[in-house]
Amino acid sequence: MNAEIISVGTELLLGNILNSNAQFLAEQLAGLGIPHYFQTVVGDNPERLKQAIRVASDRANLIIFTGGLGPTPDDLTTETIADFFQTPLVEKPEIIEDIRQKFAQRGRMMTDNNRKQALIPEGAEILHNAVGSAPGMIWQPRPKLTLLTFPGVPTEMKSMWREVAVPYLKSQGWGTEIIVSRTLRFWGISESALAEKVAPFFDLKNPTVAPYANYGEVKLRVSAKANSEEAAQALITPIEQQLSQIAGIDQYGTDEDSLASVVGDLLNSRNQTLSVAESCTGGGLGQMLTRVSGSSKYFWGGVISYDNSVKENLLGVDPSAIAEQGAVSAIVAEQMAIGVRSRLNTTWGISITGVAGPGGGTDAKPVGLVYIGLANADGAKSRKYQFGDRTREWVRQVSACSALDQLRRQLLSKS
């Protein structure tokens, strides 16, 4: 018993919109313990959609469609499915009445093209849409094959999935087991280095352990399948503990933790405060910090010192240091951190100065060279990073995260 997702819409193929529906459904299927091995994106073309249905119906027991249920000529999902299974469409008066009422509530009249949304294959059940005008359907066109259709609008699809589809699937024997996952998050260690440390765990069958990385962060996802969440958690917990012990300080959190939230908790528990001075990140570090609810308790503010005159006049960086060493240097990073800490009267000051690219690099100071300064009452120190000739956004993002990680490690070392 396995599922497949077919996302319908030329706008998805063109990259005009992100396919967030497939991501949501994949997570939901995992939570129900329903395996799914394939996803397909197909444009608003009947023949190509039929090809996708033909392939999916030969290898899946549950096919979930999103998109193509609207009233316009390019909304072809329902009629194409009916045509593929050689089943006539029938008009459902209750759908027409539901659409009329929804239009009336908005002070509008239903147009004739909306009647198209009331057509579903003979024998199919209505998958009610409480939010929008496009209903879906639940249909078993042949034994051991169930089809679910949803509109492409994410809010409507999610509501229909939770309120109608999930109860139906459970009533049909789907979702008797669940898959629970725990994500362990790491910074300051490469994916290959971490993978080498925990290599034996990748051979486990239940739970499973899988690594992945993005923007400098490494994650290990531990997933277990069981009859209940409690049973799955019991399988995950000992593996998580072993992985955490092996990784040590390189693990900064789990699941929804971020470096900013973890650092915030550490500062808050110590009644300490933080200010930041940013050059190449242009406020990105401050944005990460203020994205965390309650961050005003420990984060007091920052200075975007993009121009050297701001570094000198506002942060007190020695002009001779910039003249001799350059704005991207250890001494300037340290003086920036000292300056912002002093001006804002905080426990800690963090600074970032670097070459984010794509231009501006030299042989001596190439794109990706970044210095991060950290200051407290004992003085300041800095660390040099070479992130390589990546995209500007990559360098800025990883620089801000590395600054938070640098403070995290310092706070933990003083515990």
PENOR-V406361 format. One record per helix or strand of 3 or more residues. SS is the DSSP state (~ for helix, > for strand). FROM is the first residue (numbers start at 1). LEN is the number of residues. If there is no record, write none. Layout:
SS/FROM/LEN  SS/FROM/LEN
This chain:
>/3/6  ~/10/4  ~/20/12  >/36/7  ~/46/14  >/62/5  ~/77/8  >/89/3  ~/93/13  ~/112/7  >/119/3  >/125/3  >/136/7  >/145/6  ~/154/18  >/178/9  ~/191/7  ~/199/5  >/208/7  >/217/10  ~/229/22  >/251/4  ~/259/11  >/274/5  ~/284/7  ~/295/3  >/299/6  ~/308/6  ~/319/7  ~/330/15  >/348/7  >/369/8  >/379/8  ~/392/22
